[in-house]
C-alpha cells in the first residue's frame, strides 16, 4: 500500500503514528488519522455498491484498482491496517455481486465477476495461510465466503473447487493444531495450579463462550462456510470432493470438540448437493439422529437443521417415522429456561424441522403422535430470528395453499393458525414485509362469520391488530 511519509520529527512511541510498508518495500510512518480517513472512504464505497448493485457496473474497474492495494497490504502488526483490509474485502465481495448483476442486466457474460473473484482470492488467501491471529483470520475467511457466494453459478471449475477445498481443509488442520496446543497448555496450567493453595488459583478465563478455544471454533465455522459457498455456486463441480468431506465428517462427529463443525458441514451437503449427497448418508445420518437429543444445544440445533434440509429429499422417507417420533419427544419436553439462549434456539430449530417433516413427509407420520397439534403449540418461534422468518413464511404459504394437514379436519386448527399470523404481523424481526402482505391478504379473504367464530383464539392485542388489518 502506498502511503505518504510522516512529516517532522516525532517520538517513535507516539501512538498517533504507525509504520507501514510501501509498494516498493520501504517503511514509512503514517499518522493514524490517514487510516481513519481511509476507513471512512471504504465504508462510503460499501454504501454506494450496496445501494446501487448492478447500477455500479461501469465504476467497478476503477474501484477495484483502488481497493486492491488494501487487500494486499502487509502491515501484519497493526490492527488499523487489518480493519481497513477487512472492510475492503467486504466491498470487494459486493463488487463481485455488482459485476454479476450488472452483466445480467446488460446481457453480458459473467466475465468481470470471475476476474474479480480470482484476483481477490489471489490477494488474500495466502494471508490466511501465513497469519495466525484469529481476529484477522475471522474477517478474511468470512469475506472470502461472501466473495464466492456473490460470484454466482458457472464460474468455478472442477480444478479450482478441488484446490480451494484442499486449501480450506489445510487451514482447518492448522486451527485444530492450535486448539490442541492450547488445550494441552491449559491442562498443564491446571495441573500446576492444583498444587497451589485455593486462594492463589486464578479465575477460569477460558469459558466455553470466550477465549482462544471459542475463537478457533468460530474460525473453523468460517472456513466451513467457504466450503458451503462453493457447494452453493458450483454443486456439480464440488461433487468430486464429497468423499473428502465424508472422511472429515466421520472424524469430526466422533469427537465432542468438533461434532458441531461436522454437523454443519453435513447441513451444507444436504442444502446444496441434496440427493447427490446420498452416498455419504450412511456416514452421517446416524449421528444426526443421535444428536437430536445431544446435551450440547449447538449440536441439537445443527441436527434439527439437518433434518429440516433433508425432509424434502425422497430417500429421507426411509427414516421419516423414527424422525417424527424423535422430534415429537423433543418438542414434548419442558421448554428451556429464560436464560438458556442456546437451548431456546435449538428448540426453535426442532419446531422448524417438525414443520418441514409434516409438509414434505406428513403421510409417513405415525397417527398417534398428533404432530400438527404439537407443532402449532410451539408457534410462533422468536429466538432464532432467521429461522423464524422461514418457518412463518412456510406456514403462511401453507394457509394460502389450503393445506389440510395444517388447517385440520373441517378447519379445526384455523383459529389457532390465525392467532399465530396475527401475532407475527408487523414483527419485522420474525416476519418479512412480503409475509405481512400475505397475512393481510389472508385476513381480508376470510368471511366475517368465520373470523367471529375463531375470535376465542385471539388475545385482545391480536383482535386489535386484526381489526386494524381489516380496515386498512
Secondary structure, DSSP 8 states (H G I E B T S, - for coil): -------S---TT-TTEEEEE-TTS-EEEEEHHHHHHHHHHHHHHHHHHHHHGGGGGGGHHHHHHHHHHHHS---TT-HHHHHHHHHHHHHHHHHHHHHHHHHHHHT--SHHHHHHHHHHHHHHHHHHHH---HHHHHHHHHHHHHHHHHH-TT-S-HHHHHHHHHHHHHHHHHHHHHHHHHHHHHHHHHHHHTTS-GGG-------TTSSHHHHHHHHHHHHHHHHHHHHHH-HHHHGGGHHHHHHHHHHHTTSTTTHHHHHHHHHHIIIIIGGGGGGGHHHHHHHHHHHTT-SSHHHHHHHHHHHHHHTTSGGGGGGHHHHHHHHHHHHTS----TT-HHHHHHHHHHHHHHHHHHHHHGGGS-GGG-HHHHHHHT-S--SSHHHHHHHHHHHHHHHHTT-HHHH-GGGTTHHHHHHHHHHHTT-TTTS-HHHHHHHHHHHHTS-HHHHHHHGGGS-HHHHHHHHHHHT-
